[in-house]
């Protein structure tokens, strides 16, 4: 995902967060960290920059 332009959070990111709520432990997160970085962290950073 382009971190310079916020285009919303992808469905994968929302699904990740729902799964995280059910699997809130380090082992699960470590296995899914790349999905977090791509579908949650990158869009959040783009949102934080205020760029469209």
C-alpha positions in Angstrom: 0.0 0.0 0.0 1.2 3.5 -0.8 2.1 5.1 2.6 2.0 8.6 1.1 -1.7 8.7 0.3 -4.5 7.5 2.6 -7.0 5.4 0.6 -8.8 3.9 3.6 -8.2 0.8 5.5 -8.3 -2.4 3.4 -10.7 -5.2 4.3 -7.7 -7.3 5.2 -6.7 -4.8 7.9 -10.2 -4.8 9.4 -10.2 -8.6 9.4 -6.8 -8.6 11.0 -8.1 -6.4 13.9 -11.1 -8.7 14.4 -8.8 -11.7 14.5 -6.5 -9.9 16.9 -9.3 -9.3 19.3 -9.9 -13.1 19.4 -6.2 -14.0 19.4 -4.6 -11.3 21.6 -1.3 -12.9 22.2 2.3 -12.4 21.1 2.6 -15.8 19.3 -0.4 -15.1 17.1 0.7 -11.5 16.4 4.2 -12.6 15.5 2.9 -15.0 12.9 0.7 -12.3 11.4 3.0 -9.3 11.7 3.6 -8.8 8.0 -0.2 -8.6 7.5 -0.4 -6.0 10.3 2.4 -3.9 8.7 0.8 -3.9 5.3 -2.9 -3.6 6.1 -3.0 -1.7 9.4 0.3 0.1 10.1 0.9 1.5 6.6 -2.6 2.9 6.1 -2.5 4.4 9.6 0.7 6.2 8.8 -0.8 7.5 5.6 -3.8 8.7 7.6 -1.6 10.4 10.1 0.2 12.4 7.4 -3.1 14.0 6.4 -2.5 13.4 2.7 -5.2 12.2 0.4 
